[in-house]
């Protein structure tokens, strides 16, 4: 195939990858060729594995669809850098078995990167430090795929579940969303036996087949899955719960620590925190370097007084 034809095929493929329908006349004008040449080039792309579908209609046209095998991809500079960085992040772990696969894919991508893009990727690699997950628990990709398929198909998921204490149970859940939260994967769904929303660690799920009946997706709990998780996982799930009034605007406090932040007025907000101990809450809030008052419980007030006395003795 002549070099000019190869370059033209790449330009044609680039147009088809914009996810729109193109008439033969439009493609011919863009590529400065005849519609007959367009048809011939489309046939060549099909021979290379690209599923170019003919669009029926009075004008006719072409659309790039999904095929049975993955053909070569055409990426622009920013897309190539994004794919490379994404593969580097995946190679750090989190999903069992994908680290090695990601490294193989990353090697292939980096081998064909132009020098100008390799410099950008190397700059990112040299500047960014990746902290590995704190937990060794990794999600089985088959389980993640099965749960994701049930969410998309709106099919009730039946599975065996191992709780944090090791207790085994059998669950029937209408899966709503999968969330990646603090290096772990969670399923948020409607537990049909308990008639309430529940959150499950995906690495503790063992799916049972086949799936159950189809269902209609319910509105997200709390109106938003993230808000629901912040409430349940950021406060309600902890054994020690604290409520404080913080002399800081809510927008200035939000994001600085884990907890539920509610505005009181333009200068103060209410902070609800969950923790493993009250002394830990006292230390965390003291590190904010702002005034605050303990609203509840009394045990937190005792922990703050103990901490204050210790700091006083230290000076």
N, C-alpha and C positions, 0 to 999 in steps of 0.2 A: 504494500500500500504506500503510495507516494507520501512524502512528508507533508505536503500541503493538505492532503486529504486527512491525515492524522490530526493536524492542527484544527481543521474544520470540524472534525468529529468531536474534539474536545470543546469547541465553542458551542456546538449543537447540544452536547450533553449538559454544559453549563446552563443553557437556556431551559432545557427540560427539567433541571433540578430546582427550578424556582417554584414548583408545585402549582402550575397553572396550565390551562389548555392552550395550545398553540395551533393555529391553522397552518396549513402548508405554505400558504402565501406569506404569512407573517414571518415564518422561519426563513423562507427564501429571501425576503427583503432584508432581514437582519444579517444573514450570512452572505448576501450578494451572490446567490446561486439560483438555479431554476427549481421549480417545484418537483420536477422529475429527479433532480439530484438530491433534494430533500428526502424523497421516498427511498432512494438508493442508500443514502447515509443512515436512515432509520433502520433499514434492513441490516446494515453492517453493525449497528449498535445492538440489535437483537441477537446477532450471531455472537457478539462478545458477552452476552448474558444480561444485557439491560432490558427490562420488561417495558418496552415502549408500546402503549396501547393506542389503537386508532379510535378516535372519538367520532361517533356517528352524528349525522346532522346535515343540514343543507350546505354548510360550508366545509365540515369535516375538520379534523385536526389530530393532534397527538398529545399524549400525557404519559409521564413516567410513573409507573406503578411499582408495586412490590413483587419480587419474584421468589422462586424457590431457593435460589442460591444468591449469595452476596457478591455482586460484581465489583470491579474497582470503583472507588469513590473519588469524586472531584471536589476538593476542599479549597476554600480561599485561605489567605494567610491567617486571619484571626481564628477561623474554624480549626485549622491544623494545630495552632498553638493551644486552643481550648481542649481539643481531643488529647493532646499530649499531656497537658497538665492534669486532666481528668483521669487518665490512665495511671499517672504517677500517684495520685491520691488513692485510687482504688487498690494499688499494689501494696499500700500500707496495712491492709487487713480490714476486717469487719464482716466480710462474707466468705465463708469457708470455701477454699478451692479457687477463688478468683484471683488471689495474689499472683500465682504462677502464670495464669492465663493473661492477666493484665500486663505482666512483665514481657511475655512473648509478643503481645500486640504492641506494646510500647517500643520494643526493639525494632519491629518492622516499620513503625511510623517514623522513628528517629533516623532509620537508615535512608529514607527517601526525602527527609526534610532538606530544603535548600539551606545554604549556609546562613542567609540572613535570618531565617526562622530558627535555626539551631542556636544562634546567638541569643535570641529572645528567650528560648526555652532554658538555655544554660543560665541566663541571668536570673530567671525565676527560681531555678533549682538552687542557685547559690545564695539567694536572698531569703528563701522560705525554709523554715524548719517545721517538719511534720512531727507532731507528738503522737506516738502510737496509742491505740485504745488502752484505757486503764484496765479493762476487763479482757480476760482471755476468751470469753464466750463469743463464738462466731456463729453466724446464721448459715444454715444449710441452704444453698441456692435453690434446691428443689422445693424446699418448704416455702421459701420466699416467693417462688414462682407460683406454687399452688395457691397460696393465700391471695396473691395479686390477681390470679385468674378468677378466683371466687368473688373478689371485690368487683371486678369488671363485669362478670356474668350475673351478678346479683343472685348468687346461689348460697344457701345456708352452708356454713362450714362446720363439719363435725371433726373433732380432734380430741386426742388425749393431751392433758396439760399437767405439767409438773410445776407446782407452786414454789415460792422461794424457800419454803421449809421442807421441800421434797415430797409434799403430799400430792398424790396422783388423783386426777379427776377427769371425767369425760364431759366435754362441753359441746353445745350446739349454739352457734353464734351467727348472726347476720353481719358479715364483715363490712366495715364502713371505710376505714382508711388505714394505711400502713404509715407509721411515722418513724423517722430516724432521729432519736433523741439521746444526746449525751453518749454517743458511741454504741448505742443499742437500738435494736429494731423492735417496734411495738405494733400490735394490732389493736385498733379501737373498734369495738363492735357491740351490737345489741345482743346480750345473752338471753336467749329465748326462754330458758328454764327459770331464770331469776327476774325476767322482765325488767331489765335495767342495763345501762351502759357499763361495759367493763373494758379494762385494758390488759393485754396479755403480751408477755415477752415472746417474740417469734422464735427465739432459740429454744424455748421450752415447749413448743407446739409440735405434736406428731399427728399430721393430718390422717383422717380416716376416709376411705373412698367407698362408694361414690359420695359426692356432695349431696346435701339435702335439697329441699324444695326451693324454688325461686322466690324472691321477695322484692318489694319495692323499697328503695333506699329511703331511710328516714332523714329528716333534717339533722344537721350536725349537732351534737350535744353542746349546750351553752352557746349555740349559734355559730360556733367555730371550734374546730378540733384542737387548734393550738391553745385557745383559751381554756378549753376543757382540761387539757393535759397540764397546763400551768396550775389550774386549781387542784386537780386530783393528785398529780405527781409532785407539784411544788409545795403542797401544804397538807392536803387531807391524808396522804398515804404515810406521813411520818408519824412516829410515836410521840414526839414532843412538838406541840404547836404553840406558837407565840403570836401575839398581836401587839404592835407598837405604834405610837404616833411619832412620826419623824418630821422634823422641821426642815423640810426640803420639798420643793415642787415635785409633784408626781412624775412629770416628764424628765426631771433630772435624776430621779432615783431608779426609774425603770431601766432594766438592763444591767445595772451595776451588781445585782445579786439575784439569786433565785428566790422568788416569793410573789405574792399577789400584792400589787400596789394600787391603792384606791385614793383618788384625790379627796381631800377634805375642804381645802380652799386653795387659793393661788400660792400660798406659802408652805402648806403642810399637807401630809398625806398619811394614810394608814398602811402599815406594812404587816402582812400575814406571812409568817415563815414556818417551815417545818424543818426539823433537825433531829439528830441523834441524841442531843443533850441541850439543856438550857445554857450551860456555860459557853458552848460553842456559839449559840445565838448571841450571847452578850459580847463575845469577842468580835464576831462578824459585824454587828451593828456599831460597836465602838470604833472599828476601823473606818467607818464612813466619815468620821471626824465632823459630825453634826450633832446638834442637840436632839434628844428623843425622850419619850416617856413610855414606860411599860403600862400597857392596858390590861394584859392578861398573859399568863396566869401568875399567881403569887410566887410560884417557884422561880419564874424568870426574874422577878424583882429581887429575890434572894440571891440569885446568881450574879446579878449586876452589882449588888452591894458587896458581895464577896470579892468580885473583881476590882471594884473601886478601892476597897481596903488594901488589897494586895498591891495595887499601883501606888497607893499612898505610902505604904511601907517601903516601897522600892525607891521612893524619892527622899 
